[in-house]
C-alpha cells in the first residue's frame, strides 16, 4: 500500500498513480471544471480574472485546464493565447495546429522504421575435402 498526502487538502490517501490528489479533491476539481465550463459558455466575453473570481477557482487552475485542452475560448474572447512555439493566436492548448503537425512529423522521422539490411551472398568454397584447424 502506497500512502501519500493529498497535495490539495493534505489528507492521507492510498496513492495509485498520477496526480497526488485524493478522490474527494478530484471530484471537487471536476465539479469546479464543469462550473467554469458552463460559465464560459454563458459568458464568452469574460476575462480570466473575472472567470476565476466569479467561480472561486484559481486562475492557475483555469490555465492548466486550457493547456490540457479541456477549455476552449471562442473567437473574439478577451483571453488571448499564443502558441508556445511560434506565437500565433490559438483558442486552446499550448501549440497551434501547424506546430503540432511539425512536432508530430519530427517525432515520426525520429522513430522511422529501420531500413532492411541487404543480405550478403554466402561465399561457397569449391574445394572439397576435409579441413583441419591448426592448433
N, C-alpha and C positions, 0 to 999 in steps of 0.2 A: 504494500500500500504506500503510495507516494503522497504525503500530506504537504500542502503549501498554504501560505496565507494569500487571501484574495487581494489583488493589487488595488481594488476599488474600496472594499469595506474593511479589509483586514482580518476577516474571519478565516479560520482554517477549513480546508475542504480537501477532498480526495482529487488530486490532480491527475488527469488522464493525458492531456496534451493540449497544444495550442496556447491561447492566452491564459494567464494565471488569474482567471476571474471565476468566481463561484457561480453556480446555476442561478440563484436568485438575482445576482447582479447582471448576468447575461440576459435574463428575462426583462429586467428593468431597462437595460440599454436598448433592447429590441422594442420595447414599448415607447421609449423616447424617440427611437428612429421612426417608428410609424407615425408618431405625433408630428415630428418635424417634416416628414414627407408630405403629410396631409396639409400642414401649414404652408409649405412651399407651393403646393397645388392651388391652395386658396388665395395665396398672396405671392404671385410670381415676381413682383417688383420689390420684395422685401430685401433689405441688406443683411449681410451675415450677422452683424451685431444685433439687428432687430430680431432675426430668427432665433438667435441664441438667448436673448433676453426674454422674449415672449414665450419661449418653450422651456426655459430654465435648464438649458443644455449648454455646455461649454462650446465656444467657437472652435476649440481644438478638436473636440469630438465630431463636430459637423465637418470640419476639414478632412478628418480621417475618412468619414463616410464618402466624401467627394472623391478623395484619392482612390478609394476602393471601388469607385464607380457605382455606389449604391444610391447616390443622389445625383440628379441631373438638373441643370437650370435651363430655362427657356431662353431663346434669342431675346436680346433686349433687357436681360436681367442686370441689375446693378453689380452683381457678383461677377467679376471678371477673372477667368482662369487662363493661365498661359501654359503652353506646352513646356515641360522642363528641358526639352532638348533644343527646340528652335524658336520658342517664344510666341508661336501662333495662338490665337484665341481658341479656347476649347470650352465645351459645356460641362464636361465631367472628366475624371481620371487625372492622369499625370502627363500623358503624351497625346499628341494629335494622331490622326489616322495614318498620315504619311510616315511619321517617325516610328509608329508601332510596326508598320509594314517593313520599314527599313531594318528595324531590330530583328524582326522575325526572319527576314532573308539572311541577315548576317549570322543568326543562330543556325539556320538550316545549312548555310555554307560551311560553318564551322564543324558541324556534325554530319557532313556529307558522307555517303556510303563510300567505303574504300574501293578503289579500282581493283578488279581481279588481277591476280598475279599471273603473268604468262608462264605457262608450263615449259620447262626446259626439256628439250629432247633427251631421251636416255641414250647414252653412248653404249653402243654394243661392241663388245670386243670379239673380233672374228677369230681370235686364237683359241683353238680348242685345247683341252687338256687339263691336267691337274696343276694347281698352283699351291705354293708353299710360302708361308710368311717367314721372313728372316728374323731370327731372334738373337 
